[in-house]
Amino acid sequence: MDEIEKPYIYSAHYGGEDDGKSTVIDTEFELSFLDRNGSPLVKQWNKSLFGPKDILGFSKFLELKDVLVKKKNDFLEEGTLTACCNMSRIATEIRGTSTCLGRSRLGMEHMSHQWIIKEFKTLNLGVEKTLLIQTTSKQVPSLSMSLFLDGGQIQIEITQDEDCASNMCYCKISLIDIEKNAPFSTQDQHWFCSYKKKKDVWRFPIFLSKNKLMANKALYLPNDSLTLRFEWNIESGIASSQIESYEYIAGSTVQSILATVNPIDYDSEKLSSTSCKSTYRSEKHIN
């Protein structure tokens, strides 16, 4: 993957609208991600002039894979990423310090479906089976999957429609046998980038071979049909974002302001779900 195509976490600090009264200030700022003890795991520092409608931040703060995969246990405590931003004005008298606590929650969409590949014995080198899925999701309105032989291994590739927004996808694929059990399965995750110039193809980890299935076709291929179950979790952007508290300290006098908000009951809150509206299968020969 080219460096420019790697998914990164970036930060941005917006200067607000120009009301004719705001002035440009000289600012230094530091962003860090914290561990469960409040210590920074990674941080970056910069300084710049900051005015109305200006955006400050880091375009490549941390590679997304480091947070979600490589160092997930360090960065994500119970699925929560904690960031700390320190900002201050340069070359000016410090009249006070303010502290703000905010919280955002990412939405997640769920989807599951089956793909029944009939006449499996005809799956040979150069033959590709395809499946299109239209969903009720605004984030990922459609997906396409292809299945073909790579040597003797079964390869599955997944692509998203050009209208899809950038998103993180988690998928588990299982083989369903004649007894409705799932003896073989694998799972993976992939970041789809909507701004890529070329179509993003997710090559799923191989976990089946044609010989393995044909050796026990009565169990795995009833009626010469391969049944695969797909279980999806798709991130759908920010579901809620709010400031929970604000505190201002001026000299020796402490003023505290608490922003009262309605608590979110995450246990009872319903997640957005998606379902298949229509599917079709087709077969084509690879040139």
VEXFI-813535 format. One record per residue: x negated, y negated, z of N, C-alpha, C in turn. Coordinates in steps of 0.1 Angstrom, whole numbers, plus 5000, padded with zeros to 4 digits. Layout:
XYZXYZXYZ/...
This chain:
499250125000500050005000499149885000/499449784991498649664991498849585004/497849505007497949425019499149335019/499449275008500549175007501849245009/501949375007503249445008503449505022/502449505030502649565044503649475052/504549535059505549465067504849415080/504949285082504449225094505549165102/505249145115506049065124505548925123/506348825121505848685120506648605130/506048485134506748395143507048265136/508048195140508348065134509047975145/508547855146509147765156509647645148/510947615149511647515141511747385148/511447275141511447145148512747085149/513847135143515147085144515446985133/516646925133516946835123516346695125/516146615115515646485115516746385118/516846345131517946245135517446105135/516246075129515745945128515045895141/515145975152514545935164513346015168/513346135163512246235166510946185161/509846205168508446175164507646295162/506546275154505646385152504746395164/504546515169503646535180502546635177/501446615184500246705182500446825192/500546945187500947055195499947175194/499747235206499047365206500047475211/499947585205500847695209500247835208/500647915217500148055218501348155218/501348255210502348355210501648485214/502348565223501848695228503048795229/502748915228503649025231503149085245/504049115254503749155267504049295270/503249355279503549495284504549485295/504849595301505849605312505449525324/504149495326503649425337503549275334/503849235322503749095319502449055313/501549145311500249115306500249115290/499549025284499649025269498849145263/499549205253498949315246498249255233/498749155228498149085216498648945216/497748855212498148715212497348635201/497948525197497348435187497548295191/496648205188496648065192496447975180/497147855180496947765169497347625174/496947525167497447385170497747315157/498747225157499147155145500047045149/500246945139501246845141502646905139/503646865147504946925147505946815147/506846815137507846715135509146765131/510146685129511446725125511446815112/512146925112512247015101510947095098/509947075106508647145105508847295110/508147385105508047525110506647565113/506347595125505047645129505147795132/504047865131503948005135502848075128/502948205128501948295122502648385112/502148375099502848455089502548605090/501348635096501048775098500548795113/501548805122501148815136500748955140/501549055135501149195139501849285129/501149385125501749485115502949555122/504049565115505249625121505049765125/504249845118503949985121503249995135/502449895139501849905152502849905163/503849825161504849815172505849925172/506249975160507350075159506750215159/505550235156504950375155503750395163/502650325159501350355165501250325180/501850215184501750175198503150145204/504050225200505450205204505650215219/504950305226505150315240504550195248/503550125242502950005248503849885246/504349865234505149745231506649755234/507249875233508649885235509049955248/509449885258509849945270511449955269/511950075269513350105267513850035255/513050035244513549975232513549825231/512849755241512849615242511449555240/511349465230510049395228510049255235/509049225243509049105250507949015245/508348895241507448795235507348675244/506148615245505948495253505348385244/505948265244505448155236505148035246/503847995246503447875254503147765244/503847645247503547535238503347405247/502447325242502047205250501647095240/501846965245501446855237499946825240/499246785229497746755231497546605233/496646565241496246425243497346335248/498146395257499246315263499446355278/499946255285500146285300501246385301/500946495309501946595312502946555323/504146525319505146485329505946595335/505946705329506746815334506546945326/507047045332506947175325508347245325/508647295314509947365313509747515309/510647595314510647745311512047785306/512047855295513247905289513248055287/514348115290514448265288515548285278/515248355267516248385257516248535254/517348585249517448725246518148755232/517548835224518248875211518349025211/519449065204519649205202519849235187/519149335183519249385169520349485167/521149465156522249555154521749685147/522449785148522149915142523349985135/523150025123524250095116523950245115/525050325116524850465116525650525104/525050625098525750695087525250835086/526150925082525751065080526551125069/525951215061526651275050525851405046/526451475037525851605032525651585017/524651655012524351664998524251814995/525251864986525252004982524752014968/523552084967522952094954523352234949/524152234939524652364933523652414922/523752544920522952614910521452584913/521052614925519752584930518652654922/518952774918517952854911517552794898/518352694893517952624880516952514883/516652484896515752384899514352424896/513752384885512452414881511652294879/510352304876509452194873510052114861/510151984863510651894852512151864854/512851934863514251904866514451824878/515251724878515551634889517051634892/517351644905518751624909518851494916/519951424913520051284919521451274926/521451184936522651154943522651004946/523850944942524050794945525050784957/524850694966525750674977526050534978/527350504978527850364981528450364995/527950265002528350255016529150135019/529750125031530450005035529549905042/528249925042527249845048526949715040/526949605046526549485039524949475038/524349535047522849545048522349635036/522849755035522449845025523649895018/524149825007525349865001525249994993/524050034989523950154981522550214982/522450344981521250424982521150524970/520050554966519950664956518850764960/519050894958518050994962517851084951/516651134950516251234939515551344946/515751464941515151584946514551664934/513351704935512651774925511551854931/510951944922509852024927508451964925/507651964935506251914934505452034937/504952104926504352234928505552324931/505352394942506452474947507252414959/506852294962507452224973508652134969/509652114977510752034974510551894979/510451804970510251664973511551574972/511751494981512951404982512451264982/512951174973512651034972513850954974/513750844981514850764985514550614981/515550554974515350414970516650334974/516550204976517650124979517950034967/519249994967519649904956518949764957/518849694946518149564946518849464955/520149484957520949384965520749404980/519949514984519849544998518849435005/519149405017518249315025517149395030/516049325034514849395040515349465053/514949585055515449655067514549775070/514649815083513949945087514950055087/514650165081515550275079514950395087/515750465094515350595101516250705095/515650815091516550915085516051055090/516951145092516651285095517351375085/516651465079517151555069517151695074/518251765074518251905079518851995068/518352115068518952225059520052285067/521252305061522352365068522552505062/522452615070522552745064524052795064/524252915060525652965059526352975073/525552975084526152985097526352845103/526152745095526252605099525152555109/524052635109522952595118521952515109/521052445116519952365110518652425113/518152525106516852595110515652505106/515752415096514652335092515152195091/514352105097514651955096513351875097/513451755093512351655095512951525095/512151425101512651285102511451195099/511851075095510850975091511450835092/510650735091511150595090510450515080/511050415074510450345063511050195063/510150105061510449965060510649925045/511949895041512249855028512049695027/511249655018511049505016511749455004/512649365006513549314994512749224985/511649174990510849074982509749134973/509649274973508649334965509049324950/507949304942508149294928508649424921/508149534926508449664921509449734931/510149834925511149904934510349984944/510949984956510350044968510850194968/509950284968510350434968509750494981/510650554988510350625001510250774998/508950824998508750964996508851035009/509851115011510151175024509151295026/508751315039507851425042508451555037/507651635031508051765026508251865037/509351945038509552035048510152165043/510452175030511052295024510252335011/510252465008509752514996510752604989/510652614976511652694969511452844972/510252884973510053024976510553064990/510452975000510953005013512453015013/513152935005514552945005515053064997/514353094986514753204978514553344985/513553344994513253465001514353515010/515153415014516253445023517553365018/517853385005518853304999520253335004/520453455009521853485015522153395027/521053355034521253275046521153125042/520153095034519852945031520552895019/520952985010521452944997522753014993/523753005002525053074999525653024986/526153114977526653074964525652994956/524353014958523352954951523352794953/523752754965523952614968523052574980/522252474979521452414990522252304996/522452315009523152205016522252135026/522152005024521251915032522151815039/521851795052522551695060521651575062/522151455060521351335062521951255073/521151205083521551125094520750995094/521450885093520750755091520950665103/519950585106520050465115519350355107/520150245105519650135096519850005104/518649935106518749805114519449705105/520349625112521249535104521049395108/519849355113519649215116520049185130/519949055134520349015147521849015150/522249095160523649105164524048995173/523148955182523448855192522148785196/522248655199521048585204521548465213/520948455224521348355234520248305243/520348185248519448135259520148175272/519448245281520048285293519748195305/518548125305518248035316517247935311/517247815318516347705315515947645328/514647615330514147555342513147445339/513347325345512447215343511747165356/510447155355509747115367509046985364/509346875372508846745370508046705383/506746695383505946655394506246755406/506546695418506846775430508246815431/509146755422510546785423510946895413/511646995418512047105409513447095406/513747085393515147095389515447225381/516547285384516847415378518147405372/518247445359519447445352519747585347/520847645351521147785346522247775336/521947825324522947825313523847945315/525147925319526048035321526548095308/526348225307526748285294527648415298/528448455289529148575291528248695289/528148785299527248905297527748995286/526749065280527049155269527049295275/528149365274528149505279527649595268/526349625268525849705257526349845257/526749895269527250035269528550055262/529449955264530749965258530849895244/529849815241529949745228529849845217/530749825207530749925196529749875186/528949965181527949945170528749955157/528249865147528849875134528450015128/529350075121529150205115529450195100/528750285093528950295078529450435075/530050445063530450575058530450575043/530350695038530350705023531650665017/531750585007532950555000533050644988/531950674981532050764970530650814967/530650934961529350994958529451064944/528351074938528451164926527051224924/526951334918525651404915525451414900/524251404896523951424882522651494881/522351544869521151624867520451564855/519151544855518451494843517151564842/516551564830515251624828514251514827/513151544835512051444835511151464822/510951354815510151364803508651374807/
